[in-house]
């Protein structure tokens, strides 16, 4: 996976969850056969109604974590704006009903 590209106008946003993938490779003489499983960072993300998983390098994981944080902040801001819009609408309707 190439590094996440950031445009000059907007940084990369990603939706999903970063987690640690733990697995055994199946080689009988490997350390994972004795319980020390292989670990790697991974991203679980929605696509087409299903959850997909993408294994990442450590460098990619830090970039993905930053993109996920930017998405969460943008979503929180959008949710706050939507709540403010609803409050404005409710106040306008209540005012109209009081005048009637």
N, C-alpha and C positions, 0 to 999 in steps of 0.2 A: 504494500500500500504506500503510495507516495505521500510525502508530508502534506498535511492539511494546508490548503492554500487560502490565504486571506486576501481579499480584495482591499484596495485602499479605502473604499467607502464602508464596507461592512465586514466584520470578522466572521469566521466560520461558526455556524450553529449546528449542533447535533442533538437529536432526540434519542433517548435510549437509556441503558444502564450499563455502567462499567462494573465488571466483576472479575474474580480470579477463577480461571478454568483449572480444575484439578483432574488429572487423568493418569491412567497406567498405559504404557506403550505396548505391553504384551510380551516383551522379550523376557524370557525366564531368568536371565542373569543380571538384569537391570536393577538398579536400586529401588525402582518403583515396585518391584515384585515383593520387596521386603517392607513395603509400607510408605516409603518416601516418594510420594507421587510427584509427577511433573506438574509445574504450575506455569501459567502464562496469563497475562491480562487479556480480557475479551470484552467486546461490546455486544449487548443484546439490544436489537432495534426492531421496530415494527416495519413491516413491508408487505403490502398486499394482504392485510388481514392476518398475517402470521408473524411470529417472532423469529427473527434471523439472528445468527451469532457470527461474529467476526473476531478471529484471534488477532491480537495486536502485539507489536514489539513494546518494550518498556518506553521508548521514546514516543511512539505513537500513543501510548496510554496516557502520558502526561498531556499531550496535545488534545486528545479526545476528552479528558477530564475538564480541561479549560473550555472546550466547545460545549460540553454538557452544562457547565456552570453558566455560560453565556445564554444558553437556551432557557435554563430555569429562571434566570433573571429577566429575560425578555418576556417569558410567559407570565411571571408574577406582575410585571408592569402592565401587560395587556389585560390580565384579570382585574387589576386595580382600576384601570381605565374603564373596563366594561361595568364594574360595580358602580363607579361614579356615574356613568351614563344611565344605569338603571335607577340610581337614586334621583337623578335629575328628572327622568321621565316620571317616576312615581310622585315626586313633588309637584310636577306640572299637572298631572292628572288629578291629584288631590286638590290642588288649587282650583282647577276648573270645576270640580264637583262642588266645592264650597261656594263658588260663585253662582252655581245653578239653583 
